[in-house]
């Protein structure tokens, strides 16, 4: 929801295009390093769902923290938090999803997931722009954090409280 208008948020903080690039790079670097560690951990545990629930919760905290960002340096810290959340989410989700695919239709099922992911990104980009244009960035961050928390709660309940 934030991706296409992220640079506008950074500009509103008093940052530059270069600052937006650094923030995106910091997110990717934090996620990249942590993904190596969490990927190994996801293979060792039996309940990847717990990692996903925790990852959604960490990302929600990061999304809510955007509300309090008042400088480029605090933005960098928030990007690290969200990067960590994403890093714990991705390997665990991929592992869990793959376990539940039909062996003869893995490509088709992953293709369907990726398609849904792109459609969600398309809708999110439009919705994010609309929300910010009409209600401001804080409203967007509250919605993003709430969606992430609701996802964590849903997964927890769907697993009968067994994460």
N, C-alpha and C positions, 0 to 999 in steps of 0.2 A: 504494500500500500504506500510505502514511503519512497521506494526506489526512484521513480521518475522525477520526484520533486525534492529529493534529498539535498541537492545543491542549493535550492532556495532556502531550506532550513539552515544550512551552514551559512549562507549569506546573511540571513536574519540574525545570526549570532555575531556577525561582524567578521566572519571568515571569508576566505577567498576560494576560488576554484581549486587552487592547490591544496588548501586545507581540506576541502571535500575529498579530494583524491587521497590525501594522507589518511583521513578517517576511514575511507573504504579499504585502503591498503592495510591499515591496522586491524580492522575486522577480519580481513581475509588471512592475514598472517597469524593472528590469534587462533582463528578457526583451523587453519592448516596444521599448525603445530599440535594443537590439542586433539585434532582428529586422529593423528597417528597414535596417540596414547589411548584415546577412547575406543578406537577400532580394535586394538588388542584386548582391551577390557571387555568389549561387547562379545568377543569370542569366548571369553572365559566365564561369563555369567550365564545363568540359565534364564534370567528374566530381563530381556532387553526392554520390555515394557516399562520397567522401573527407570531405566535410563531415559526413555522418551518422556515420561511424566516429569522427571526432574529437569530435563532439558527445556520442555515447554515452560516450566516454572521459572527457570533461570532467564529464558528469553522474555517472559512476561515482566520480570523485575527490570530487565534492561529497557523494555519498551516504556514502562512506567517511569523509569529514571530519565528518559528523554525530556520529560516535563520539567525537570530541575536543571537541565543542562544550561549553563550560562556562560560558558567559555569553550574554546576549542579544546582545551585540555580535559575538561570534564566530558566533552563529547568523545574524546579518544578513550577515556576509561569506560564509558558506556558501550562503545564499540567492542572493547575487549570482553566485557560481560556477555554481550549478545553473541560474539564470536565463540565464546566457550559454550554457550547454550546450543548453538548450531552444531558445534563439533561433537557434542554428546548426542545430539539428536540423529544426525545423518547416519553414522555407522549402525547404530542400534535399529533405526527404522529400516534401513536397507537389509539388514540381516533378518529382521522379523518379517518383512514383506516377502523376501525371497523364500523363507521357510514355508510360507503359505501360498506359493505359486504352484500351478500345475506344471509338472516337469516338462511336458511337451508343449507348454504355452508360456514359457518364461518370458520370451521376447514380447509376445502380444500383451501379457499382463503388465510388464514393465512399461511398454509403450502406452497402454491405457493410463497407467499412473502418471507418466510424464505428460501426457496430453491434458489430464485433469490439472496437473501442476501449472501448465502454461495457461489454461483457461482461467484458473484461479488468479494467476499473476495479471492477466489481462483485466479481469474484473476488478482486482485490487488496485491496479494502477488508476483506473477510471474513478473508482470509489474514493481512493485516497485523495486524488485531486479535487473531487467534489467536496469532500469533507473539509479539507483545509481551506478551500475557497470560501466555504460558507460558515465554518465554525472555528477554523484555526488549527494550528499544529497540535496544541494540547489535547484537543478533542480526538484527533487522529491517534495520538499516543495512548490515550485511555482506551480507545476502541481496539487498537492492536494488542495492548496488554490484556484486555479482557478476553479477546478471542483466544489468545495463547493460554490464559488461565483456564478458560472453559474447555479447551482441548485437553489440558492436563487432567482436569476433573473428570471429563468424559472417559478418558482412557483408564483412569483409576477405577471408576465405577464399572466400566465394561469388563474390567479384570476382576470384578467382585472384591475390590479392595486389595487384591493380591498383585502388587507390583513387584 
